[in-house]
Structures are given as C-alpha cells and as structure tokens.
Amino acid sequence: MILAIDPGRGKCGIAVVDSDLAVAYQKVISTEDVVEEISKLMDSYQIEQVVLGNGTASQLIEEQVAEMIEYSLVDETNSTLEARDLYWTKNPPSGWRKFLPLSLQTPPEPVDDYVAIILARRYFSCR
C-alpha cells in the first residue's frame, strides 16, 4: 500500500492505493492536517511509502513527510485534467446534466483526492 498525496496550499488530496490500483481510502483534507492524517493512515493501513506530487506546496509537505516515512516525488503535469475524467467515470452526471458534454461541466466538489489516485497510478506504472 502507498499513500499518495496531491499537495496544495490550502487543501490536499490523499489516497491509499495498493499495487493492483485498488483504492482503499480517499479524501480531501486541509493542508494543516496532513501530518496527523498520515499518522492515522499509517496506523490503519500497511503504508510502505508516500507518493507526493511535485506541484504546488510540495516542498512544505515534503519536509514534513521526510521525517516520517520514505517518499517519492511524482510529476503532476495534467493530473487535474485526468482527475476530472476519473471523477466523471466514478460519478456520472444524472438528470439533465447527462446531456451536457463533460468538457463543459466542472465537478461539483474538489477533485484533489482523484489527483492523488492519478499520482498513485503514475507511480505504479513506473515501477
């Protein structure tokens, strides 16, 4: 199991993913709660490594994670666009929205946790 983190200034997406790409946990949390959340997840899951996106605010989170567990940086290029596609796959629009092209819609909630899933997939695809 790995813990993937999409770091941000105000919020972070996190996901616990296994090598078969099954998602055991995903959530969007406040950036200030990252260390506490990592500790909880390390106690609840057999986290072997943290995968951290190399984008916004990654250095701040990187410093905190380095003290706790081994980590790897993953390129975040276009991960938000991929995360939106994944969001719509998992949460297809209903009602009149299903007739509107997805390219014209914005997910009704933050997709940072889906970005974390994308980062985990990228990590496993490079191993």
Summary of the structure (lengths in Angstrom):
residues: 127
radius of gyration: 14.6
end to end distance: 13.7
largest distance: 48.9
contacts: 393
relative contact order: 0.24
helix: 45%
strand: 23%
